[in-house]
Amino acid sequence: MVSQVLSPWLTAAGLLLLFALSVGPTAGQVLGDTAGQLRGLTGAVLAQLPGIMVIGGCVTAAVGVLPRWSVPLSWSVLLGSVLLARCSARP
């Protein structure tokens, strides 16, 4: 059970860091501040990790508690998080 929860979290963290490490230097070369862009993007990317962990935990709980309803519940959690982020964004 621990590996089913830990593996997606570590994979998500690895993919987010890979994104930051690939986009950071590119943005730094374009904008002229490679270290600053890399530092800023790494922080911004890691700020998204708790949200990914919450969604992953809800999906894992849905699969464990209600396996037959896990797919619609998982999509509902994702849709709810997108709508919540959209409604709470500042204009």
Number of C-alpha atoms within 10 A of each C-alpha: 7 6 8 10 15 14 11 15 19 13 11 18 19 12 13 19 17 14 14 22 16 12 15 21 20 16 17 15 12 9 11 12 14 16 14 15 21 20 14 13 21 19 13 13 16 15 11 13 15 12 12 17 18 14 16 20 17 17 21 18 15 19 16 12 11 12 12 11 11 18 14 11 17 19 13 13 18 17 12 12 16 12 12 11 11 10 10 9 8 6 4
